[in-house]
Amino acid sequence: MKKLLLSIAAIAFASFTFAQTVITDDNFDSYTAGQSVSSQTTNFETWSGGASEEAMVSTDFANSLANSMNVVDGNDMLYFCNDKTSGIYRAEFKVLVRTGKAGYFNIEHSFGSNWAYDFYLTDNGNIDMEAQGSAVATIGTYTHQTWIAFVFDIDLDADQMVVSVDGTPVSTTVFSTSASGSADITLDCFNFYGLSGNASVTNSDIFIDDFKFSNITPPTVITDDNFDPYTAGQSVSSQTTNFETWSGGASEEAMVSTDFANTPLNSMNIVDGNDMLYYCNDKTTGVFRTEFKVLVRTGKAGYFNIEHSFGSNWAYDFYLTDNGNIDMEAQGSAVATIGTYTHQTWIAFVFDIDLDADQM
């Protein structure tokens, strides 16, 4: 129930739940260390069958004990996604780079002929990403001999890929872009190659662990509210059970308004003292998305929060400041500016919350 001077309008509020079907989940722990990976599983195979391409199972480093896959110079390992052209997929794995070494992997539209994106774990600790027609972009940094968590959320229907590193989204891009070849929506394979002699990767020595590839089922809509069926000038909670006030007080009630609307006709207008709640009903497992649009009236500001427990445990506070910043605050952390906004322009917020992975 934290308050500040504000006048905001929120519209097209929606809450979804996602189901995840795991296709492959490989932590390498059931294999014999010192032997080749592809001799012990069909999950991974070499580029052309050559012995020098084969990565070994190793106990040198492991994110989940006891084993990982070690890719060094000349090794060339593939995980095939089997030519996906529609649907939503998540690939996630952890990578560790040995001290004094570097690493590389790519995503391919078509095996051996059309690369989607190249990723370089450089000698100097950068994480670089490259696509056709684009300069190499540094999307993060890493520390040698520390595990890096990569997540690739690939929506082939929307032609979008979101890359996250250590739980933070670092790149949102068109997936059909190619690093070499023509644009193609196909998701064919992940390739872990022991690159050497490159300007930024002198010698490769990386460890892969906890590789998972999943199909994300299209979302089930729990709530979808654009406020348009309601009567303007009347309270929101008197016309829907989707939203309610903090304690039932009349001063807490937001009104339905026609002053601004992203989708005509209406929005919910929150001014000083209003206090509206949308309950997610104590979710503790699963993957959920909440999205809504916010407009801040000229000369005003705004605020909202996400709570673990109503009235007693806040997860995150979000401030739409007087000067046009979007600030985010978590317990024990300094306020961080995560973006900017323009008054009287709609801002689209999306929160993807994976309770199983403890990630937002």
MARVEX-891574 format. One line per 10 residues: number of its first residue (from 1); their letters; for each residue x, y, z of N, C-alpha, C, O. Coordinates in steps of 0.2 Angstrom, whole numbers. Each point is the difference from the previous one (the first is absolute). Layout:
% MARVEX-891574
NUM) A) X,Y,Z,X,Y,Z,X,Y,Z,X,Y,Z; ...
***
This chain:
% MARVEX-891574
1) MKKLLLSIAA) 4,-6,0,-4,6,0,4,6,0,-2,6,2; 9,-6,-4,4,6,-1,-3,5,-5,-3,-2,-5; 3,8,7,-3,5,-4,5,5,-2,5,2,3; -6,2,-9,3,6,-2,-5,3,-5,-5,-3,-2; 7,10,1,-5,4,-5,0,-3,-7,6,-1,-3; -12,-1,1,0,-3,-7,-6,1,-3,-5,2,3; 5,-3,-10,-6,0,-4,2,-5,-6,3,3,-4; -5,-9,5,1,-5,-6,-6,-3,-2,-5,-1,3; 6,-2,-9,-6,-4,-3,3,-6,-2,5,0,-4; -8,-6,5,3,-6,-2,-6,-4,-4,-6,1,2
11) IAFASFTFAQ) 8,-4,-7,-5,-3,-4,3,-7,-3,6,-1,0; -11,-3,-2,1,-6,-3,5,-5,4,5,-3,-2; -7,3,8,3,-4,5,-1,-8,-1,-6,-2,-1; 11,-2,0,-1,-7,-1,5,-4,4,6,2,1; -8,-8,1,4,-4,4,-1,-7,-3,-5,-3,-2; 11,0,0,0,-7,-3,4,-5,4,4,2,4; -5,-8,-5,4,-6,2,3,-4,-5,-4,-1,-5; 10,-1,5,3,-4,-5,2,-7,2,1,-1,6; -2,-4,-10,2,-6,2,7,-2,-4,0,2,-6; 4,-6,9,6,-1,-3,1,-8,-1,0,-3,6
21) TVITDDNFDS) 1,1,-12,1,-7,-1,8,-1,-1,2,2,-5; 1,-6,9,7,-1,-1,2,-5,-5,-3,-6,0; 6,8,-5,2,-5,-6,7,-4,2,0,-6,-1; 5,10,3,6,-3,2,2,4,7,0,6,1; 3,-10,3,3,2,7,6,-4,1,-1,-6,2; 7,9,-3,6,-4,1,5,3,4,2,6,-2; 0,-9,8,5,3,4,6,-4,0,5,2,4; -4,-7,-9,6,-4,-1,2,-4,6,5,-3,-1; -9,3,6,3,-4,6,-1,-7,0,3,-4,4; -7,1,-9,0,-7,0,5,-3,-5,0,-6,-1
31) YTAGQSVSSQ) 4,10,-2,5,-2,-5,7,-2,4,1,3,6; 3,-6,-9,7,-2,3,5,5,-2,1,2,-6; 2,2,11,5,5,-2,6,-3,-3,2,-6,1; 1,10,-6,6,-2,-4,-2,-4,-6,4,-1,-4; -11,0,3,-2,-3,-6,-4,5,-4,-2,6,2; 1,-7,-9,-3,5,-4,-8,1,2,-3,-5,2; 1,11,-4,-7,1,2,-5,-4,-5,-4,-3,2; 6,3,-8,-5,-2,-5,0,-8,0,-5,-3,-3; 10,0,6,0,-7,1,-5,-3,5,-1,-6,1; -1,11,3,-4,-2,6,-7,3,0,-4,-1,4
41) TTNFETWSGG) 2,5,-9,-6,3,-1,-2,2,-7,5,2,-4; -11,-2,2,-2,3,-6,-2,7,0,-2,3,-5; 2,0,11,-2,7,0,5,5,-4,-2,5,-2; 8,-7,2,6,4,-3,3,-5,-5,1,-6,1; 1,9,-7,4,-3,-5,6,4,-3,-1,6,1; 5,-9,-4,6,5,-3,-2,2,-7,-5,-2,-3; 8,7,1,-1,3,-6,0,-5,-6,-5,0,-4; 10,-4,3,1,-4,-5,2,-7,2,2,-4,-5; -1,2,11,2,-6,2,7,-1,2,2,-5,2; 2,10,-3,7,0,1,2,-1,7,-3,4,4
51) ASEEAMVSTD) 8,-8,-2,2,-1,7,2,7,3,-1,1,6; 4,3,-10,3,7,3,-6,4,2,1,5,4; -7,-6,-7,-5,5,1,-4,-2,7,-4,4,2; 6,-10,1,-4,-3,6,2,4,6,6,0,2; -11,3,2,1,2,6,0,-5,5,-4,-5,-1; 8,6,7,0,-5,5,-4,1,6,-2,6,1; -1,-11,3,-3,1,6,6,2,5,5,-4,0; -6,9,4,5,2,5,-2,1,7,-6,2,1; 10,-3,4,-1,2,7,4,6,2,-1,1,6; 4,2,-11,4,6,2,-4,5,3,1,3,5
61) FANSLANSMN) -7,-2,-8,-5,5,3,-7,-2,-2,-1,-4,-5; -4,5,10,-6,-2,-1,-5,4,4,1,2,6; -6,1,-9,-5,4,3,-4,-4,5,-2,2,5; -1,-8,-8,-3,-5,4,4,-6,0,2,-3,-5; 0,1,11,5,-5,0,-3,-7,-3,-5,-1,1; 10,-3,-5,7,1,1,3,2,-7,6,2,0; -9,-2,-5,3,0,-7,-3,6,-4,-5,3,2; 9,-1,-7,-2,5,-5,3,-2,-7,4,-5,0; -5,8,-5,2,-1,-7,6,5,-1,-1,6,0; 7,-8,-2,6,4,-1,1,1,-7,2,-5,-4
71) VVDGNDMLYF) -2,11,1,1,2,-7,6,4,0,1,5,2; 4,-8,-6,7,3,-1,1,1,-7,-4,-2,-4; 10,5,2,1,1,-7,-1,-6,-5,2,-5,2; -6,6,-7,-2,-5,-5,-6,-4,2,-2,-3,-5; 0,3,11,-6,-4,1,-6,4,-3,0,6,-1; -5,-10,-1,-5,3,-4,-7,-4,2,-1,-5,-4; -3,7,9,-5,-4,2,-7,4,-2,0,6,0; -5,-11,-1,-6,3,-2,-6,-3,4,0,-6,2; -5,11,-1,-6,-2,3,-5,1,-5,-1,6,-2; -3,-10,-1,-5,1,-5,-7,1,3,-2,-4,4
81) CNDKTSGIYR) -1,10,-7,-6,1,3,-6,-2,-5,-6,0,1; 9,-3,-7,-5,-4,-5,-4,5,-4,-6,-1,0; 9,7,-2,-3,4,-5,-7,3,2,-5,-1,-3; 5,4,9,-6,3,2,-1,6,-4,4,4,-1; -11,-3,-1,-1,6,-4,-6,4,3,-2,5,-2; -1,-8,7,-6,3,4,0,-2,7,3,-5,2; -6,9,2,0,-1,8,5,4,3,4,4,-2; -4,-5,9,4,4,5,5,-5,3,-3,-5,3; 9,6,-3,5,-4,3,5,3,5,1,6,-1; 1,-9,6,5,2,4,6,-4,0,0,-6,1
91) AEFKVLVRTG) 6,8,-2,6,-4,1,4,4,5,1,6,1; 2,-10,4,3,3,6,6,-5,2,0,-6,-1; 6,9,2,6,-4,2,5,4,4,-1,7,0; 5,-10,3,5,4,4,7,-1,-3,2,-6,-3; 2,11,2,7,0,-3,5,2,5,-1,5,3; 7,-8,-2,5,2,3,6,0,-4,2,-4,-4; 2,10,4,6,1,-4,6,-1,4,1,3,5; 4,-8,-7,6,-1,4,4,6,0,1,4,-5; 3,-2,11,4,5,0,5,0,-5,3,-5,-2; -2,11,-2,5,1,-5,-3,-3,-7,4,1,-5
101) KAGYFNIEHS) -10,-3,5,-3,-2,-6,-6,4,-2,-2,5,3; -2,-7,-8,-6,3,-3,-4,-5,-2,1,-6,1; -7,8,-5,-5,-5,-2,-4,3,-6,0,6,-1; -4,-10,-1,-5,2,-6,-5,-5,-1,1,-6,2; -7,8,-4,-5,-4,-2,-5,4,-5,0,6,0; -4,-10,-3,-5,3,-5,-6,-3,0,-1,-6,2; -4,10,-5,-7,-3,-2,-1,0,-7,2,5,-3; -4,-11,0,0,0,-7,-8,-1,-3,-4,-4,3; 3,7,-8,-7,-1,-3,0,-6,-4,-4,-4,-1; 10,2,-3,1,-6,-4,7,-2,1,5,3,-1
111) FGSNWAYDFY) -5,-9,4,7,-3,2,5,1,-6,-1,-3,-5; 7,6,7,5,0,-4,0,6,-6,5,0,-4; -11,3,3,0,5,-5,-3,6,2,1,5,-4; -5,-4,9,-3,6,2,0,1,7,-4,-3,4; 8,7,-1,1,2,7,-5,6,1,-1,4,-3; -2,-5,9,-5,5,3,5,5,4,0,6,-2; 3,-8,7,4,5,4,6,-4,3,0,-6,1; 5,10,-1,7,-2,3,1,3,7,-2,6,1; 4,-10,3,2,3,7,7,-2,2,2,-6,0; 2,11,2,7,0,1,1,1,8,-2,6,2
121) LTDNGNIDME) 5,-10,1,2,1,7,7,2,0,5,-5,-1; -3,11,0,6,2,-2,6,0,5,-1,-1,6; 7,1,-8,6,0,4,0,4,6,2,-1,6; -5,7,-7,0,6,5,-6,0,4,-1,5,4; -4,-10,-5,-5,0,5,-7,3,-3,-5,1,4; 5,0,-10,-7,3,-3,-4,-6,-3,3,-5,-2; -9,6,2,-5,-4,-3,-2,4,-6,-4,4,0; 6,-7,-6,-2,4,-6,-5,-4,-4,0,-6,-1; -4,10,-3,-5,-4,-4,0,4,-7,1,6,-1; -2,-11,-4,1,3,-7,-6,-3,-4,-1,-6,0
131) AQGSAVATIG) -2,10,-5,-4,-2,-5,1,3,-6,4,5,-1; -7,-8,-5,2,3,-6,-2,7,-1,-6,2,3; 10,2,-6,-1,7,-1,1,4,6,-2,6,0; 4,-9,6,0,4,6,8,-1,3,3,-5,-1; -1,11,4,6,0,3,0,-5,6,-5,-1,3; 11,-2,-1,0,-4,6,-2,5,6,3,5,1; -8,-7,3,-2,3,6,2,-3,6,-1,-6,1; 3,10,4,2,-3,6,-7,0,5,-2,6,1; 0,-12,1,-6,0,3,1,-1,8,-5,-1,3; 11,0,-1,1,-2,7,8,-1,1,4,0,-5
141) TYTHQTWIAF) -3,-2,11,7,-2,2,0,-6,4,-6,-2,3; 11,-1,-2,1,-6,4,6,0,4,5,3,-2; -5,-8,7,7,-1,3,2,-7,-1,-4,-5,1; 10,4,-3,3,-7,-1,-1,-4,6,0,2,6; -2,-8,-7,-1,-6,5,-6,2,4,0,-2,6; -5,6,-8,-6,1,3,-6,-2,-5,1,2,-6; -6,-5,8,-5,-3,-4,-4,6,-2,-2,4,3; 0,-4,-10,-4,5,-3,-6,-4,-2,0,-5,-4; -6,8,6,-6,-3,-2,-3,4,-6,-2,6,0; 1,-10,-6,-3,3,-6,-7,-3,0,-1,-6,1
151) VFDIDLDADQ) -4,10,-3,-7,-2,-2,-1,3,-6,0,6,-1; -3,-10,-4,-2,3,-7,-8,-2,0,-2,-5,-1; -2,11,1,-7,-1,-1,-2,2,-7,1,6,-2; -2,-11,-2,-1,1,-7,-7,-2,-2,-3,-5,0; -1,11,-2,-7,0,-3,0,0,-7,1,5,-3; -1,-11,0,0,0,-8,-6,3,-3,0,2,-5; -6,-2,9,-6,3,-3,0,7,0,-2,3,-5; 6,0,10,1,7,0,6,2,-3,2,6,-1; 3,-10,-1,6,1,-3,4,4,5,3,6,-2; -2,-8,8,3,3,5,5,-4,4,-2,-6,2
161) MVVSVDGTPV) 8,8,0,4,-4,5,2,5,5,2,6,-1; -3,-8,8,2,4,6,6,-4,3,-1,-6,1; 7,9,-1,6,-3,3,1,2,7,0,7,1; 0,-11,4,1,2,7,7,-3,2,2,-6,-1; 2,10,5,6,-2,3,-1,1,8,-1,5,2; 2,-11,1,0,0,8,-7,4,2,0,3,5; -5,-5,-8,-7,2,2,-2,7,-2,-5,2,1; 9,1,-5,-1,7,-3,-1,0,-7,5,-2,-4; -11,4,1,0,1,-7,5,5,-3,0,5,2; 4,-7,-7,5,4,-2,-1,2,-8,3,5,-2
171) STTVFSTSAS) -7,-9,-1,-1,2,-7,-7,-3,-2,-2,-6,1; -2,10,-5,-6,-2,-3,1,2,-7,1,5,-2; -2,-11,-3,2,1,-7,-5,-4,-4,-3,-4,2; 3,6,-9,-3,-4,-5,3,-7,0,7,0,-2; -10,-6,2,3,-6,0,2,-2,-7,6,-3,-1; -9,5,-4,1,-3,-7,6,4,-3,2,-2,-6; 1,7,9,6,2,-2,5,-5,-1,0,-5,4; 5,6,-8,5,-5,-1,7,3,0,1,5,-2; 4,-9,6,7,2,0,3,-2,-7,5,4,-1; -7,-9,-2,2,-2,-7,-5,-3,-3,-3,-5,2
181) GSADITLDCF) 1,7,-8,-5,-3,-4,-6,5,0,0,6,2; -6,-9,-4,-6,4,-1,-4,0,6,0,-5,4; -5,10,-3,-4,0,6,-5,-6,0,-2,-2,-6; 1,-1,12,-3,-7,0,-3,0,7,4,1,5; -10,-3,-4,-3,-1,6,1,-7,4,-1,0,5; 5,-4,-9,1,-7,3,5,0,6,5,3,-1; -7,-7,6,5,-1,5,2,-7,-1,-4,-5,2; 10,4,-4,3,-7,-1,4,-3,5,-1,-5,2; 6,9,0,5,-3,5,4,6,4,1,5,-2; 2,-8,7,5,4,4,6,-4,-1,1,-6,0
191) NFYGLSGNAS) 5,10,-1,6,-2,-2,5,2,5,2,6,0; 2,-10,4,5,2,4,7,-2,-3,1,-6,0; 2,11,-2,6,-2,-4,6,3,3,0,6,3; 6,-10,-3,6,2,3,4,5,-5,5,-2,-3; -7,8,3,3,5,-4,7,2,2,1,0,6; 3,1,-11,7,2,2,3,5,-5,-2,-1,-6; 6,5,7,3,4,-5,-4,6,-2,2,4,-4; -7,-3,8,-5,6,-2,3,6,4,3,0,5; -5,6,-8,3,6,3,-2,1,8,4,3,4; -10,-6,-2,-2,1,7,0,-7,4,-1,0,6
201) VTNSDIFIDD) 2,-5,-10,0,-7,3,6,-3,-2,1,-3,-6; 5,3,10,6,-3,-2,0,-7,0,2,-4,-5; -4,1,11,-1,-7,1,-6,-1,4,-2,3,5; -2,-9,-7,-6,-1,4,1,-6,5,4,-4,-1; -7,5,7,0,-5,5,-6,2,4,1,4,5; -7,-7,-6,-6,2,3,-4,-7,3,2,-5,-3; -6,6,8,-3,-5,3,-8,1,-1,-2,6,2; -2,-10,-4,-7,0,-1,-3,-4,5,1,-6,1; -6,8,3,-4,-4,5,-7,2,0,-2,6,-2; -2,-10,4,-8,1,1,-3,3,-6,-3,5,0
211) FKFSNITPPT) 4,-9,-6,-3,2,-6,-8,-2,0,-1,-6,1; -3,11,-2,-7,-2,-1,-3,4,-6,1,5,-1; -6,-9,-2,-3,2,-6,-8,-1,1,-1,-6,1; -3,11,-1,-7,-1,1,-5,3,-5,2,5,-3; -7,-7,3,-6,3,-4,-4,4,5,-3,-3,5; 2,9,-6,-5,4,4,-7,0,-4,0,3,-5; -5,-6,9,-6,0,-3,-3,7,0,1,4,5; -5,-2,-11,-3,7,0,-4,1,7,-3,-5,2; 3,11,0,-3,2,6,-7,-1,1,-4,1,-5; 2,-3,11,-7,0,2,-1,7,3,3,1,5
221) VITDDNFDPY) -8,2,-7,-2,7,3,-4,-1,6,-5,-3,0; 7,6,5,-3,0,7,-5,6,0,-6,-1,2; 9,7,-4,-4,6,1,2,4,-6,6,1,-2; -11,2,-2,1,5,-5,-5,5,0,-6,-1,-1; 9,7,4,-5,6,1,2,6,-3,5,3,2; -9,0,-7,2,6,-3,-5,6,3,0,5,-3; -4,-7,8,-4,5,3,-6,3,-4,-4,4,2; 4,-6,-9,-5,3,-4,-7,-2,1,-5,4,-2; 3,-10,5,-7,-1,1,-3,4,6,-6,0,1; 10,4,3,-2,3,6,-2,7,-2,1,3,-5
231) TAGQSVSSQT) -5,0,10,-3,7,-1,5,5,3,2,-1,6; 0,5,-10,4,6,1,-3,4,6,-6,1,0; 11,1,4,-2,4,6,-3,-4,6,-1,3,5; 1,-9,-6,-2,-4,6,7,-4,2,4,-1,-3; -5,-2,9,6,-3,3,1,-7,-4,-4,-3,-2; 11,1,2,2,-6,-3,-3,-6,4,-3,-5,-3; 4,5,9,-1,-7,4,-8,-1,1,-2,-5,1; -2,11,-3,-7,-1,1,-3,-4,-7,-5,-2,0; 10,2,-5,-2,-3,-6,4,-6,-2,-2,-3,-5; 6,1,9,4,-7,-2,3,-2,7,1,3,4
241) TNFETWSGGA) 0,-10,-4,4,-3,5,7,-1,-1,4,-3,4; -2,5,-10,8,0,-2,4,4,5,6,-2,1; -9,8,1,4,4,4,-4,2,6,-6,1,0; 9,0,6,-3,3,6,5,4,3,6,1,-1; -9,3,6,4,5,4,3,-3,6,-1,-6,1; 6,9,1,4,-2,6,-4,-2,6,1,-6,3; -5,10,-1,-4,-1,6,-7,1,0,-4,0,5; 1,2,-11,-7,2,-1,-2,7,0,-6,1,-1; 11,3,3,-2,7,1,-1,3,-7,3,-1,-5; -8,6,5,-2,3,-6,5,5,-3,1,0,-6
251) SEEAMVSTDF) 4,2,10,5,4,-3,6,-4,-3,3,3,-4; -3,-9,5,4,-5,-3,-2,-2,-7,4,-2,-4; -10,4,2,-3,-3,-6,2,4,-6,-1,6,-1; 4,-9,-4,1,3,-7,-6,0,-4,-4,-4,0; 4,9,-5,-6,1,-4,2,-3,-7,5,0,-2; -11,-2,-1,1,-1,-8,0,7,-3,-4,4,1; 8,-3,-6,1,6,-3,1,0,-8,2,-5,-2; -5,10,-1,1,0,-7,5,6,-2,1,1,-6; 3,1,11,5,6,-1,5,-3,-5,2,4,-5; 1,-10,6,4,-3,-4,-1,-8,-1,-3,-3,5
261) ANTPLNSMNI) 4,0,-10,-1,-7,-1,4,-2,-6,0,2,-5; 4,-8,7,4,-3,-5,-4,-3,-5,1,0,-6; -6,-4,8,-5,-3,-4,-7,3,2,-2,0,6; -1,4,-11,-6,3,2,-5,-4,3,-1,-6,-2; -3,8,7,-1,6,2,3,3,7,2,5,1; -1,-10,3,1,1,7,7,-2,3,4,-4,-3; -2,7,9,6,-3,3,-2,1,8,-5,3,2; 10,-5,2,-1,1,7,4,5,2,6,0,-1; -8,5,5,3,6,1,2,0,8,-5,0,4; 11,0,-3,3,0,7,3,7,2,4,2,-3
271) VDGNDMLYYC) -7,1,8,2,7,3,2,-1,7,-1,-5,3; 3,11,0,3,0,7,-5,-4,4,-6,2,0; 8,-7,4,-4,-3,5,-3,-6,-2,-2,-4,4; 1,3,-11,-3,-6,-3,4,-6,2,7,1,0; -9,-7,1,4,-6,2,-4,-6,-3,-4,-3,4; 6,1,-10,-3,-6,-3,4,-6,0,6,0,-1; -9,-6,2,4,-6,0,-3,-5,-5,-6,0,-2; 11,-4,-2,-2,-5,-4,3,-6,4,7,0,1; -11,-5,1,3,-6,4,2,-6,-5,-4,-2,-5; 10,0,6,2,-6,-4,-1,-7,3,1,-5,-2
281) NDKTTGVFRT) -4,6,8,-2,-6,4,6,-5,2,0,-6,0; 5,10,3,5,-4,4,4,-5,-5,0,-6,3; 2,7,-9,3,-5,-4,7,-1,3,4,5,2; -2,-11,-2,7,-2,3,3,-5,-5,6,-1,0; -9,-1,-6,3,-4,-5,-2,2,-7,-6,3,0; 9,-4,-5,-2,1,-7,3,6,-3,4,4,4; -5,-2,-10,2,6,-4,-6,4,-2,-5,-2,-2; 6,9,4,-6,4,-1,3,6,-3,6,3,0; -11,0,-4,2,7,-3,-6,5,2,-6,-2,-1; 8,8,3,-5,5,1,2,6,-4,6,2,0
291) EFKVLVRTGK) -11,1,-4,2,5,-4,-5,6,0,-6,-2,1; 8,8,-1,-5,5,0,3,7,-3,6,0,0; -10,4,-2,3,7,-2,-2,5,5,-5,0,3; 10,5,-3,-1,5,5,1,7,-4,5,1,-4; -9,4,6,1,7,-2,0,4,6,-4,0,4; 9,5,-4,1,5,5,-2,7,-2,3,2,-6; -8,1,9,-2,6,-2,6,6,0,4,-1,5; -4,5,-9,5,6,0,0,3,7,-5,2,3; 11,-1,0,1,3,6,-1,-4,6,0,2,6; -2,-9,-7,-1,-4,5,5,-6,0,5,0,-4
301) AGYFNIEHSF) -6,-5,8,5,-6,1,-5,-6,2,-6,0,0; 10,-5,1,-4,-6,2,4,-6,4,6,1,0; -9,-6,2,3,-5,4,-5,-6,0,-6,0,-1; 10,-6,1,-4,-7,1,5,-4,3,6,1,0; -8,-7,3,4,-5,3,-2,-7,-2,-6,-1,-1; 10,-4,3,-1,-7,0,1,-2,7,5,1,3; -10,-5,-1,1,-2,7,0,-8,1,-3,-3,-4; 8,1,8,0,-7,2,-6,-2,4,-3,-5,-1; 1,9,6,-5,-1,5,-4,7,1,3,5,2; -9,-5,-3,-4,6,0,1,4,6,-1,-3,6
311) GSNWAYDFYL) 3,9,-6,1,4,5,6,-1,5,1,4,4; 3,-9,-5,5,-1,4,7,-1,-3,5,0,3; -5,-2,-9,7,-2,-3,0,2,-8,-3,-4,-4; 6,9,3,1,3,-7,5,-4,-3,6,-1,2; -7,0,-9,5,-3,-4,4,5,-3,6,1,1; -9,4,-5,3,5,-4,-5,6,0,-6,-1,-1; 10,7,1,-4,6,0,2,3,-7,6,0,-2; -10,4,-2,1,3,-6,-3,7,0,-5,1,2; 10,4,-3,-2,7,0,1,3,-7,5,0,-3; -11,3,1,0,4,-6,1,7,2,-4,4,2
321) TDNGNIDMEA) 10,-1,-2,2,6,4,-2,6,-4,-2,0,-6; 2,5,10,-2,7,-3,4,2,-6,-2,3,-5; 9,-5,5,4,2,-5,1,-5,-6,4,0,-4; -9,-5,4,0,-5,-6,4,-6,1,1,-4,-5; 2,2,11,3,-6,1,-5,-6,2,-5,2,3; 7,-8,-5,-3,-6,3,5,-3,4,5,-3,-2; -6,3,9,4,-2,5,-3,-6,3,-6,-1,1; 11,-4,1,-2,-6,3,4,-1,6,6,1,1; -10,-4,5,4,-1,6,-2,-6,3,-6,-2,0; 11,-2,2,-2,-6,4,3,0,7,4,5,1
331) QGSAVATIGT) -6,-9,3,2,0,7,8,-1,0,3,-4,-3; 0,9,7,7,-1,1,4,3,-6,6,0,0; -9,3,-5,3,2,-6,-1,7,-1,-5,3,2; 10,1,-5,-1,7,-2,-5,0,-5,-1,-4,-4; -2,10,3,-5,1,-5,4,1,-7,5,3,0; -7,-7,-5,3,0,-6,-5,2,-6,-6,-1,0; 9,6,-4,-4,2,-5,0,-5,-6,6,-1,-3; -11,-2,1,0,-5,-5,-3,3,-7,0,-4,-5; -2,10,5,-2,3,-6,-3,7,1,1,3,5; -3,0,-11,-3,6,0,-7,0,-3,-2,-5,-4
341) YTHQTWIAFV) -2,10,5,-7,1,-3,-1,7,-2,3,5,2; -8,-4,-6,-2,6,-2,-8,1,2,-4,-4,0; 3,10,3,-7,1,3,-5,0,-6,1,2,-5; -7,-5,7,-5,-1,-4,1,-4,-6,-2,1,-6; 7,-6,7,1,-5,-5,0,-7,3,2,0,5; -6,-4,-8,-1,-7,3,7,-4,1,4,0,-5; -3,-2,11,6,-5,1,-3,-7,1,-4,-1,4; 7,-4,-8,-2,-7,0,5,-3,5,6,-1,-1; -9,-2,7,4,-4,5,-2,-7,-1,-5,-2,-1; 10,-2,1,0,-8,0,4,-3,5,6,2,0
351) FDIDLDADQM) -9,-6,4,3,-3,6,0,-8,-2,-6,-3,1; 11,0,-2,1,-7,-1,3,-3,6,6,1,2; -10,-5,2,2,-2,7,0,-8,0,-6,-3,-1; 12,0,1,1,-7,1,1,-2,7,5,1,2; -10,-3,1,0,-2,7,4,-6,1,4,0,6; -3,-4,-10,4,-6,0,7,1,0,4,-3,3; -2,8,-7,7,2,-1,2,6,5,5,2,0; -11,1,3,1,6,4,3,5,-4,5,3,2; -8,-1,-7,3,5,-5,-6,5,-2,-6,-3,-2; 7,9,1,-4,5,-3,3,4,-5,-3,4,-3
***
